[in-house]
Amino acid sequence: MSVIIRGRVWKYGDNINTDIISPGQYMSLPVEKQAVHAMEAIDPDFAKKVQPGDILVAGNNFGSGSSRETAQMVLKHLQIGAIIADSFARIFYRNSINVGLPVVEMVNTSVIQEGDEIEVDLLAGRIINHTQGTEYKGTKLPEHLIEMVTLGGLEPYLAKKLGIS
């Protein structure tokens, strides 16, 4: 994974909780079967429409609710490039990094529209909207967390640090 991610925007509002992202009734299924139900409560065709590298943009409190990692895992399985939100539920934010899913906070995501083509520079915390010709400031991930995300999450990161193949 690169520290620069470019993709098409899927836009959602405030308080998108983990049951919306990954409905609880499918938790016992393998992640690939759970993923077909991602976001279906608010966007029934999301899993069919989203393309690898696409970027989710949301308002406040994205990922509230349960601390289970199925929400992050289904989004990663669908190959979401990154998630940008005004704010994240803390456990969702950390679990995202732990599974290798980039997350960036940005004040006032309302300026980004669904379908915009954007580029996210994780190291600089810069978001470029190529559709609108604008640039925004987001949070920068520390270098060790960028390394964790680019390696695919906490497990491969620790394996590398410990010299385990």
QUIDASUL-V250008 format. One record per backbone hydrogen bond with DSSP energy under -0.5 kcal/mol. CO is the residue of the C=O (numbers start at 1). NH is the residue of the N-H. Records with the same first field share a line. If there is no record, write none. Layout:
CO->NH  NH
This chain:
3->5  122
5->120
7->118
8->55
9->115
10->57
13->59
15->17
16->63  64
17->20  21
18->22
20->39
21->39
23->26
24->27
26->29
30->33  34
31->35
32->36
34->37
35->38
37->40
38->47
39->42  43
43->46
45->48  49
46->50
51->54
54->81  82
55->10
56->84
57->12
58->86
59->86  87
60->15
61->64
62->89
64->18
68->71
69->73
70->74
71->75
72->76
73->77
74->78
75->80
76->79
79->53
82->56
83->104
84->58
85->106
87->62
89->93
90->94
91->95
92->96
93->97
94->98
95->99
96->99  100  101
97->100
98->154  155
100->102
102->83
104->85
105->139
108->111
109->112
113->116
116->9  118
117->130  131
118->7
119->121  128
120->5  122
121->125  126
122->141
125->138
126->121
127->129  136
128->119  130
129->133  134
134->129
136->127  138
137->107
142->145  146
143->147
144->148
145->149
146->150
147->151
148->152  153
149->152
153->157
154->158
155->159
156->160
157->161
158->162
159->163  164
160->163
